[in-house]
Amino acid sequence: MENPKNLFKAGLKTGQTQLGIWNTIGGNTVPEMLGGAGFDWVLVDCEHAAIETIEVLPALQAIGQHSQVSALVRPAANDPTLFKRILDMGAQTLLVPYVQTPQEAAAAVHAMRYGPHGMRGMAGMTRATRYGKVDDYFHTAWDELCLVVQVETVEGLRNLDAIATTDGVDAVFIGPADLSASMGLPGQMTHPDVDAAVGGAIKRLVELGVPAGVMALDPDAADRYLALGATFVAVAVDLVLLADAVKSIKDRFA
């Protein structure tokens, strides 16, 4: 059988707008529900959420029931061991947090590629190979793998050009929350200086011809970033939606 096509990566190449939602609640029920909610992609977060690497597999299986939805995974760190496990579970797109230099971006690329071009460990009986059924997987895997690096510090912005043009990097995702802290404005994602920095990064990525993504839970901010050229935007987080709904119903009866 052929290696499954990475629809998210294909969308990046054509400049398709792809809206996503963050999965921070472990298990398979919530990812399954999010996968059927109509978004283009669902990100399983192992960095800030209480989701361990082993929980990625059932999440991927749940999201995978929806054939037109892409699953992204954010590992806890830029760590080749974590990459190896998550990729073997069948993830095709990784969003790597806290990349600040082109060297760190290159290390992420190296961890995703098989030798002689990288250091990803080889194992045949994995979900990634559809348990040995994908034809010539070890030579074709890279075609459908997608690496998104997350730039979320002042240093990362200073190195944006070099990071974005690192061979093997498919896209750059701007993280306003950590960026606000790095700028001395922790938690002030809508501060004019933070907003300007995010917008400037998106415009620069567009100039470089590199797909730009961003987290924007404020719909107005999402609209601004889309207008600037961001093509993949996270517009919601499951736990935030749940907290907002709980508060709303509580306030209704207060």
Secondary structure, 3 states (H helix, E strand, C coil): CCCCCCHHHHHHHHCCCEEEEEECCCCCHHHHHHHCCCCCEEEEECCCCCCCHHHHHHHHHHHCCCCCCEEEEECCCCCHHHHHHHHHCCCCEEEECCCCCHHHHHHHHHHHCECCCCCECCCCCCCCCCCCCCCCHHHHHHHHCEEEEEECCHHHHHCHHHHHCCCCCCEEEECHHHHHHHCCCCCCCCCHHHHHHHHHHHHHHHHHCCCEEEECCCHHHHHHHHHHCCCEEEEEEHHHHHHHHHHHHHHHCC
